[in-house]
Amino acid sequence: MTILSWLIVVLAFLTMLRFIFDGIIVPSLRMHYRFQLFAMRDELRSMLTDERFAIPADVFRASQSQINTAVSSMDNFHLSLLYQSYQAFKADPELSRQAESHRALIKSFENESFVSLQKRFSHISVAVLLTNSAGILFWIVPLIAVLLVFTKIKQLTLKTLQLPESRLDSFYGQHRTSAA
């Protein structure tokens, strides 16, 4: 099998893996995370009605809004969205201040159960981001492997060309063509 044939087989295999990952695994994981977020929202709502927690209305609204946003934007939560958010925060300090203000409001309520809920929310958010962005690894990892192989080939080429011509002649055997 030639190198081109191997390359086609490897790319077809990676495409099939990516299809399985993006078409079956990622939607299943998203559904799992979505159900966890719904359960968290229900837990948050029960905290609002339970007098033991005394959760302020503005903290409740900010936290529920955060969970609702995570649920509604779950399919589009990728590294590219994070980069666009970073650019928007950099370009609009007021937007950045508004997001920080909401975050500070949520962090200001120091009930143990609420803090635990926020930590779980944070973990799920990162898990969703990694799940949605993991598909790129199917192309980046092989690209890095090719670049590493190319680097090794370049090093070997330069090292080989440092050998004396007489030593190279012994490698050629009968396949050497004379230089013009």
C-alpha positions, 0 to 999 in steps of 0.5 A: 500500500502506498503512502497516499493509500494509507493517508486516504484510509486514515482520513476515512477512519478519522472521518468515521470516528468524528461522525460517530463522536459528533452524531452519537456520543456528543448529543448523548452527553449533552442530554445528560448535562441538560438533565443535570442542569434542569435538576440544578434549576429545580434545586435552585427553585426549591431553595427559593421557596425554602425559608432555611436558605433565604436566597435573595430574589436578585441572586436567584434571578441571576443564578436561574438566568445563568442556568437557563442560558447554559441550557439554551446555548448548550449546542453552540458552546464551543471554544470559538464562542469563548473567543468571541466572548473574549473579543466582545468583553475586550471591545466593550468594557461595559459588557464585561463589567455587567458580566462581572457584576452578575458573577459577583452577585451570585458569589455574594450569597454564601450559603453552603448548598448554594455554593455547592450548586454553583460549583456543580454548575461550573463543572458542568459548564466546563464539561459541556465546553470540552465535549462540544470542542473535543471534535477538533481533536480528531483533526489537530492530533493527526496534524500535530503527528504529521508536523512531528514526523515532518520535523523528524524527516527534516532533521534526518535529511539534514543529518544524512546530507552531512555524510561524506559522498562516499558513504552515501554512495554505499547506500545507493547501490545500483540505483544511483544516477549520475549528476549532470 
